[in-house]
């Protein structure tokens, strides 16, 4: 389990149900500093009954990464909904704890989640068949220049539809990411490769300024790459041909690495600041209107964050924060 996710906590406890280890953002999730949680009974730390704590302990010792939900009394008037992923870590029963109020703040409605899953399945299969047919036709050496141009356009539009399906799928997905340590530059290069043909058409290069000896970041690259690729392409499409997309990789705060992406053509009017990361809510999302919303959802789901700075004048900076 990842003990360093932002706004998440890892708890471990002994067979006597006393907390032995605490990592993460305890002040946000459990409303108390870690020093006040160690050696305390598990039920008191989670704000549940002693019987419920014993049930959670039994599920954790099955080591099946079971997910349980509890209504925790953490000192406030209202109960706090917590999501627990239970299992064993270094032989200890443990739980990854998330505050659902925080998790659901930017979550899509259930209808979008169901629709995205259905659409991705129903459209992706016929789209793959169309893609194979176009690629087969492109290998015909007897085609005229006009027909080759038409097939080039068809291939470009197929790639666009594939990226749109990825955005829709990722925005609605609610499964646990498969986190592992990766060099951030490699993830960025792989995302750039996914839109390389479109960048090449406009003769746009992604230039990376990387601080030396950056630690690896914990991400699920398979889920991050497609949405990051679309945002990179959106920035590129707003720029003149033969101009670079500037990306900086820097150390952030403790246990963090930053990716800073400059969008010189974008502006953020005051009336759009509250809707910037909402699906279909901002002009800056461009395209299907999901790119920024999907990227932020993927980032927060992997323990990171996405922030934007800008004004009504052209020129914005997007900062992606990764946990190490």
The 8 nearest C-alpha neighbors of each residue, nearest first, counted from 0:
[[1, 2, 95, 88, 9, 94, 86, 84],
 [2, 0, 3, 4, 9, 178, 95, 217],
 [1, 3, 9, 22, 23, 4, 0, 8],
 [4, 2, 23, 1, 5, 322, 22, 7],
 [3, 5, 302, 7, 2, 1, 6, 322],
 [4, 6, 302, 7, 3, 303, 24, 23],
 [7, 5, 24, 27, 4, 28, 8, 23],
 [8, 6, 97, 4, 5, 24, 23, 96],
 [7, 9, 23, 96, 22, 24, 95, 25],
 [8, 10, 95, 22, 2, 94, 21, 96],
 [11, 9, 21, 94, 93, 20, 8, 95],
 [12, 10, 93, 20, 92, 19, 18, 91],
 [11, 13, 18, 19, 17, 16, 92, 93],
 [12, 14, 16, 15, 17, 19, 18, 91],
 [15, 13, 16, 12, 17, 92, 56, 91],
 [14, 16, 13, 17, 12, 40, 18, 41],
 [17, 15, 13, 14, 41, 12, 40, 18],
 [16, 18, 40, 12, 38, 39, 13, 41],
 [17, 19, 12, 38, 37, 39, 11, 41],
 [20, 18, 12, 11, 37, 38, 17, 13],
 [19, 21, 11, 10, 18, 37, 12, 22],
 [22, 20, 10, 9, 33, 11, 23, 37],
 [23, 21, 9, 8, 2, 10, 20, 3],
 [22, 24, 8, 3, 7, 25, 2, 9],
 [23, 25, 6, 7, 26, 27, 8, 28],
 [26, 24, 29, 28, 27, 32, 23, 31],
 [25, 27, 30, 31, 32, 24, 29, 28],
 [28, 26, 30, 25, 24, 29, 6, 31],
 [27, 29, 25, 98, 30, 26, 24, 6],
 [30, 28, 25, 31, 26, 27, 73, 45],
 [29, 31, 26, 27, 28, 25, 73, 32],
 [32, 30, 26, 29, 25, 33, 35, 36],
 [33, 31, 26, 34, 25, 35, 36, 30],
 [34, 32, 36, 35, 25, 21, 31, 37],
 [33, 35, 32, 36, 37, 31, 21, 38],
 [34, 36, 33, 32, 37, 31, 39, 38],
 [37, 35, 33, 34, 39, 44, 38, 18],
 [36, 38, 18, 39, 19, 34, 35, 20],
 [39, 37, 18, 17, 19, 36, 40, 35],
 [38, 40, 17, 37, 36, 18, 41, 44],
 [41, 39, 17, 43, 42, 16, 18, 44],
 [40, 42, 44, 43, 16, 17, 18, 45],
 [41, 43, 47, 52, 49, 45, 44, 40],
 [44, 42, 46, 40, 41, 45, 47, 39],
 [45, 43, 41, 42, 46, 36, 40, 39],
 [46, 44, 42, 43, 47, 71, 41, 29],
 [45, 47, 72, 71, 43, 73, 44, 42],
 [48, 46, 42, 45, 71, 51, 43, 49],
 [47, 49, 51, 50, 42, 52, 46, 43],
 [48, 50, 52, 42, 51, 53, 47, 41],
 [51, 49, 53, 48, 52, 54, 42, 47],
 [50, 52, 54, 48, 53, 49, 47, 55],
 [51, 53, 49, 55, 42, 54, 50, 56],
 [54, 52, 56, 50, 51, 55, 57, 49],
 [55, 53, 51, 57, 52, 56, 58, 50],
 [56, 54, 52, 58, 53, 57, 59, 51],
 [55, 57, 53, 59, 54, 58, 52, 60],
 [58, 56, 54, 60, 55, 59, 53, 61],
 [57, 59, 55, 61, 56, 60, 54, 85],
 [58, 60, 86, 85, 56, 61, 62, 57],
 [61, 59, 62, 57, 58, 92, 86, 87],
 [60, 62, 58, 59, 63, 57, 86, 87],
 [63, 61, 86, 60, 59, 87, 64, 85],
 [62, 64, 65, 61, 86, 59, 85, 58],
 [65, 63, 86, 85, 62, 84, 66, 59],
 [64, 66, 85, 63, 84, 67, 58, 86],
 [65, 67, 84, 83, 85, 64, 68, 82],
 [68, 66, 83, 82, 65, 84, 69, 85],
 [69, 67, 82, 81, 83, 66, 70, 80],
 [70, 68, 81, 71, 80, 67, 82, 47],
 [69, 71, 80, 79, 78, 81, 72, 68],
 [72, 70, 46, 79, 78, 47, 73, 69],
 [71, 73, 46, 78, 74, 79, 47, 70],
 [74, 72, 46, 75, 71, 29, 30, 79],
 [73, 75, 72, 76, 30, 46, 77, 78],
 [76, 74, 77, 73, 72, 78, 79, 30],
 [75, 77, 78, 74, 72, 73, 79, 71],
 [78, 76, 75, 79, 72, 74, 73, 71],
 [77, 79, 72, 71, 70, 80, 76, 75],
 [78, 80, 71, 70, 81, 72, 77, 73],
 [81, 79, 70, 99, 69, 71, 98, 78],
 [82, 80, 98, 69, 99, 97, 68, 79],
 [81, 83, 68, 97, 96, 67, 99, 98],
 [84, 82, 96, 67, 95, 66, 94, 85],
 [83, 85, 66, 95, 94, 65, 64, 67],
 [86, 84, 94, 59, 64, 65, 93, 83],
 [85, 87, 59, 62, 64, 93, 92, 60],
 [88, 86, 92, 91, 62, 90, 93, 60],
 [87, 89, 91, 90, 93, 92, 86, 0],
 [90, 88, 91, 87, 92, 93, 11, 86],
 [89, 91, 88, 87, 92, 60, 93, 86],
 [92, 90, 88, 87, 89, 93, 11, 12],
 [93, 91, 87, 59, 11, 12, 60, 86],
 [92, 94, 11, 10, 86, 87, 85, 91],
 [95, 93, 85, 84, 10, 83, 9, 96],
 [94, 96, 9, 84, 83, 8, 10, 85],
 [95, 97, 83, 8, 82, 7, 94, 9],
 [98, 96, 7, 82, 81, 99, 83, 28],
 [97, 99, 81, 100, 101, 28, 80, 102],
 [100, 98, 102, 101, 80, 81, 103, 97],
 [99, 101, 98, 103, 102, 104, 80, 79],
 [102, 100, 99, 104, 98, 103, 97, 105],
 [101, 103, 99, 104, 100, 98, 105, 106],
 [104, 102, 106, 105, 100, 101, 99, 107],
 [103, 105, 101, 102, 106, 100, 99, 107],
 [106, 104, 103, 107, 102, 296, 101, 277],
 [107, 105, 103, 104, 108, 102, 296, 171],
 [106, 108, 111, 171, 109, 105, 112, 170],
 [109, 107, 110, 111, 106, 112, 171, 113],
 [108, 110, 112, 111, 113, 107, 171, 114],
 [109, 111, 113, 108, 112, 114, 107, 115],
 [112, 110, 114, 108, 113, 109, 115, 171],
 [113, 111, 171, 109, 115, 110, 114, 172],
 [114, 112, 110, 116, 111, 115, 117, 109],
 [113, 115, 111, 117, 116, 112, 118, 110],
 [116, 114, 168, 118, 112, 117, 113, 167],
 [117, 115, 119, 113, 114, 118, 168, 112],
 [116, 118, 114, 120, 115, 119, 121, 113],
 [119, 117, 121, 115, 120, 116, 122, 114],
 [120, 118, 116, 122, 117, 123, 121, 164],
 [119, 121, 117, 118, 123, 122, 116, 124],
 [120, 122, 118, 119, 123, 117, 124, 125],
 [123, 121, 119, 124, 120, 118, 125, 126],
 [122, 124, 126, 120, 119, 125, 121, 127],
 [123, 125, 127, 126, 122, 121, 128, 120],
 [126, 124, 128, 127, 123, 122, 129, 121],
 [125, 127, 123, 129, 128, 124, 122, 130],
 [128, 126, 130, 124, 125, 129, 123, 131],
 [129, 127, 125, 131, 126, 130, 132, 124],
 [128, 130, 126, 132, 127, 131, 133, 125],
 [131, 129, 127, 133, 128, 132, 126, 134],
 [130, 132, 134, 128, 129, 133, 135, 127],
 [133, 131, 129, 135, 130, 134, 136, 128],
 [132, 134, 136, 130, 135, 131, 137, 129],
 [133, 135, 137, 131, 136, 132, 130, 138],
 [136, 134, 132, 133, 137, 138, 131, 139],
 [135, 137, 133, 138, 134, 139, 132, 150],
 [138, 136, 134, 135, 139, 133, 150, 147],
 [137, 139, 136, 135, 140, 134, 142, 141],
 [138, 140, 137, 141, 136, 142, 135, 134],
 [141, 139, 142, 138, 137, 143, 136, 147],
 [142, 140, 139, 143, 138, 144, 137, 146],
 [143, 141, 140, 146, 139, 147, 144, 137],
 [142, 144, 146, 145, 147, 141, 140, 148],
 [143, 145, 147, 146, 148, 142, 149, 141],
 [144, 146, 148, 143, 147, 149, 142, 150],
 [147, 145, 149, 143, 148, 144, 142, 150],
 [148, 146, 144, 150, 149, 145, 151, 143],
 [149, 147, 151, 145, 146, 150, 144, 152],
 [148, 150, 146, 152, 147, 151, 153, 145],
 [149, 151, 153, 147, 152, 148, 154, 146],
 [152, 150, 148, 154, 149, 153, 147, 155],
 [151, 153, 155, 149, 150, 154, 156, 148],
 [152, 154, 150, 156, 151, 155, 157, 149],
 [155, 153, 157, 151, 152, 156, 150, 158],
 [156, 154, 152, 158, 153, 157, 151, 159],
 [155, 157, 159, 153, 158, 154, 160, 152],
 [156, 158, 154, 160, 159, 155, 153, 161],
 [159, 157, 161, 155, 156, 160, 162, 154],
 [160, 158, 156, 162, 157, 161, 163, 155],
 [159, 161, 163, 157, 162, 158, 164, 156],
 [162, 160, 158, 164, 159, 163, 157, 165],
 [163, 161, 165, 159, 164, 160, 166, 158],
 [164, 162, 160, 166, 165, 161, 167, 159],
 [163, 165, 167, 161, 162, 166, 119, 168],
 [166, 164, 162, 168, 163, 167, 169, 161],
 [167, 165, 163, 169, 164, 168, 293, 226],
 [166, 168, 164, 170, 165, 115, 169, 163],
 [167, 169, 165, 115, 166, 171, 170, 172],
 [170, 168, 172, 166, 171, 167, 165, 293],
 [171, 169, 293, 167, 168, 172, 166, 296],
 [170, 172, 112, 169, 168, 115, 111, 107],
 [173, 171, 169, 170, 168, 174, 112, 116],
 [174, 172, 171, 175, 112, 169, 170, 300],
 [173, 175, 172, 176, 300, 177, 171, 169],
 [174, 176, 177, 173, 300, 301, 178, 172],
 [177, 175, 178, 219, 174, 301, 300, 222],
 [176, 178, 219, 175, 179, 218, 220, 301],
 [179, 177, 219, 218, 217, 176, 180, 301],
 [178, 180, 217, 218, 181, 219, 177, 216],
 [179, 181, 217, 216, 215, 218, 178, 182],
 [180, 182, 215, 216, 183, 217, 179, 218],
 [183, 181, 215, 185, 184, 216, 186, 180],
 [182, 184, 186, 185, 181, 187, 216, 215],
 [183, 185, 187, 182, 186, 188, 248, 209],
 [186, 184, 188, 187, 183, 182, 189, 181],
 [185, 187, 183, 189, 184, 188, 190, 220],
 [188, 186, 184, 190, 185, 189, 191, 183],
 [187, 189, 191, 185, 190, 186, 184, 192],
 [188, 190, 192, 186, 191, 187, 185, 193],
 [191, 189, 228, 224, 187, 193, 192, 188],
 [192, 190, 188, 189, 193, 194, 228, 195],
 [191, 193, 195, 189, 190, 194, 188, 228],
 [192, 194, 190, 191, 195, 228, 189, 225],
 [195, 193, 192, 197, 191, 196, 198, 228],
 [194, 196, 192, 198, 197, 193, 199, 191],
 [197, 195, 199, 198, 194, 200, 193, 192],
 [198, 196, 200, 199, 194, 195, 201, 232],
 [199, 197, 195, 203, 201, 200, 196, 202],
 [198, 200, 202, 196, 201, 197, 195, 203],
 [201, 199, 197, 198, 202, 196, 203, 195],
 [200, 202, 240, 199, 198, 203, 241, 197],
 [203, 201, 199, 241, 200, 240, 198, 204],
 [202, 204, 198, 241, 201, 243, 242, 199],
 [205, 203, 243, 206, 244, 202, 198, 242],
 [206, 204, 244, 243, 245, 207, 203, 246],
 [205, 207, 245, 244, 204, 246, 243, 208],
 [206, 208, 246, 247, 209, 245, 205, 248],
 [207, 209, 247, 248, 246, 206, 210, 245],
 [210, 208, 248, 247, 207, 211, 249, 184],
 [209, 211, 249, 248, 213, 212, 208, 250],
 [212, 210, 213, 209, 249, 248, 214, 250],
 [213, 211, 214, 210, 209, 215, 250, 249],
 [212, 214, 211, 210, 215, 250, 249, 256],
 [215, 213, 212, 216, 323, 182, 256, 250],
 [214, 216, 182, 181, 180, 323, 183, 213],
 [215, 217, 323, 180, 181, 322, 321, 218],
 [216, 218, 180, 179, 323, 178, 322, 181],
 [219, 217, 178, 179, 220, 301, 216, 180],
 [218, 220, 178, 177, 221, 222, 176, 223],
 [221, 219, 223, 222, 224, 218, 186, 181],
 [222, 220, 219, 223, 224, 225, 177, 218],
 [221, 223, 220, 219, 224, 225, 169, 297],
 [222, 224, 220, 221, 226, 225, 227, 219],
 [223, 225, 190, 227, 220, 226, 221, 222],
 [226, 224, 228, 227, 223, 229, 190, 165],
 [225, 227, 229, 228, 294, 224, 223, 166],
 [226, 228, 230, 224, 229, 225, 223, 190],
 [229, 227, 190, 225, 231, 226, 230, 191],
 [228, 230, 232, 226, 231, 227, 233, 225],
 [229, 231, 233, 227, 232, 228, 290, 234],
 [232, 230, 228, 234, 229, 233, 227, 235],
 [231, 233, 235, 229, 230, 234, 236, 228],
 [232, 234, 230, 236, 235, 231, 229, 237],
 [233, 235, 231, 232, 237, 236, 262, 230],
 [236, 234, 232, 238, 237, 233, 231, 244],
 [237, 235, 233, 238, 234, 232, 239, 201],
 [238, 236, 235, 234, 264, 233, 239, 265],
 [237, 239, 235, 236, 264, 240, 242, 234],
 [240, 238, 242, 241, 237, 236, 201, 235],
 [239, 241, 201, 242, 202, 203, 238, 235],
 [242, 240, 202, 203, 239, 201, 243, 204],
 [241, 243, 240, 203, 239, 238, 244, 204],
 [244, 242, 204, 203, 205, 245, 206, 241],
 [243, 245, 205, 206, 204, 235, 246, 242],
 [244, 246, 206, 261, 243, 205, 260, 207],
 [247, 245, 260, 207, 259, 206, 208, 244],
 [248, 246, 208, 259, 207, 258, 209, 249],
 [249, 247, 209, 258, 257, 210, 208, 259],
 [250, 248, 257, 210, 256, 251, 247, 258],
 [251, 249, 256, 257, 255, 213, 252, 248],
 [250, 252, 255, 256, 257, 249, 253, 254],
 [251, 253, 255, 254, 250, 256, 257, 320],
 [252, 254, 255, 251, 250, 256, 323, 322],
 [253, 255, 323, 322, 252, 256, 251, 3],
 [254, 256, 322, 251, 252, 321, 253, 323],
 [255, 257, 250, 251, 321, 249, 320, 322],
 [258, 256, 320, 249, 251, 319, 248, 250],
 [257, 259, 248, 319, 318, 247, 260, 249],
 [258, 260, 318, 247, 246, 317, 257, 248],
 [259, 261, 246, 317, 316, 245, 318, 258],
 [262, 260, 316, 245, 315, 263, 317, 246],
 [261, 263, 315, 264, 234, 314, 265, 316],
 [264, 262, 314, 265, 315, 313, 261, 238],
 [263, 265, 313, 314, 262, 237, 238, 266],
 [266, 264, 313, 314, 262, 263, 315, 283],
 [265, 267, 313, 311, 312, 314, 310, 315],
 [266, 268, 310, 311, 309, 269, 271, 272],
 [267, 269, 311, 270, 271, 310, 266, 272],
 [270, 268, 271, 272, 267, 311, 310, 273],
 [269, 271, 268, 272, 273, 274, 267, 275],
 [272, 270, 274, 269, 273, 268, 275, 281],
 [273, 271, 275, 269, 274, 270, 267, 268],
 [272, 274, 271, 275, 270, 276, 277, 269],
 [275, 273, 277, 271, 280, 272, 276, 281],
 [276, 274, 281, 272, 277, 273, 271, 280],
 [277, 275, 292, 291, 274, 278, 295, 280],
 [276, 278, 280, 274, 292, 275, 279, 281],
 [279, 277, 289, 280, 292, 288, 276, 281],
 [280, 278, 288, 281, 289, 277, 287, 284],
 [279, 281, 277, 278, 274, 275, 288, 282],
 [282, 280, 275, 283, 284, 279, 274, 271],
 [281, 283, 284, 285, 280, 288, 279, 275],
 [282, 284, 285, 281, 265, 275, 266, 267],
 [283, 285, 288, 282, 290, 291, 281, 289],
 [286, 284, 283, 288, 282, 287, 233, 290],
 [287, 285, 288, 284, 289, 290, 233, 163],
 [286, 288, 289, 285, 163, 279, 290, 284],
 [289, 287, 279, 284, 285, 286, 278, 290],
 [290, 288, 278, 292, 287, 293, 291, 284],
 [289, 291, 293, 284, 292, 230, 288, 294],
 [292, 290, 294, 293, 284, 276, 289, 295],
 [293, 291, 276, 289, 295, 277, 278, 290],
 [292, 294, 170, 296, 290, 291, 295, 289],
 [295, 293, 291, 297, 296, 292, 226, 298],
 [294, 296, 298, 292, 305, 297, 293, 299],
 [295, 297, 293, 299, 294, 298, 300, 292],
 [296, 298, 300, 294, 295, 299, 293, 301],
 [299, 297, 303, 295, 304, 301, 300, 296],
 [300, 298, 303, 304, 302, 301, 296, 297],
 [299, 301, 297, 298, 302, 296, 303, 176],
 [302, 300, 298, 299, 303, 218, 297, 176],
 [303, 301, 4, 5, 299, 300, 322, 298],
 [304, 302, 321, 299, 298, 320, 301, 322],
 [303, 305, 299, 320, 298, 319, 295, 306],
 [306, 304, 319, 295, 318, 320, 298, 307],
 [305, 307, 318, 317, 319, 304, 308, 295],
 [308, 306, 317, 316, 318, 309, 305, 315],
 [309, 307, 316, 315, 317, 306, 310, 267],
 [308, 310, 315, 267, 266, 314, 316, 307],
 [309, 311, 267, 312, 266, 268, 269, 308],
 [310, 312, 268, 267, 266, 313, 269, 309],
 [311, 313, 310, 266, 314, 267, 309, 265],
 [314, 312, 266, 265, 264, 263, 311, 315],
 [313, 315, 263, 265, 264, 262, 266, 312],
 [316, 314, 309, 262, 308, 265, 261, 263],
 [315, 317, 261, 308, 307, 260, 262, 318],
 [316, 318, 307, 260, 306, 259, 261, 308],
 [319, 317, 259, 306, 258, 305, 307, 320],
 [318, 320, 305, 258, 257, 304, 259, 321],
 [319, 321, 257, 304, 303, 256, 305, 318],
 [322, 320, 303, 256, 255, 216, 257, 323],
 [323, 321, 255, 216, 217, 254, 303, 302],
 [322, 216, 254, 217, 255, 215, 321, 214]]
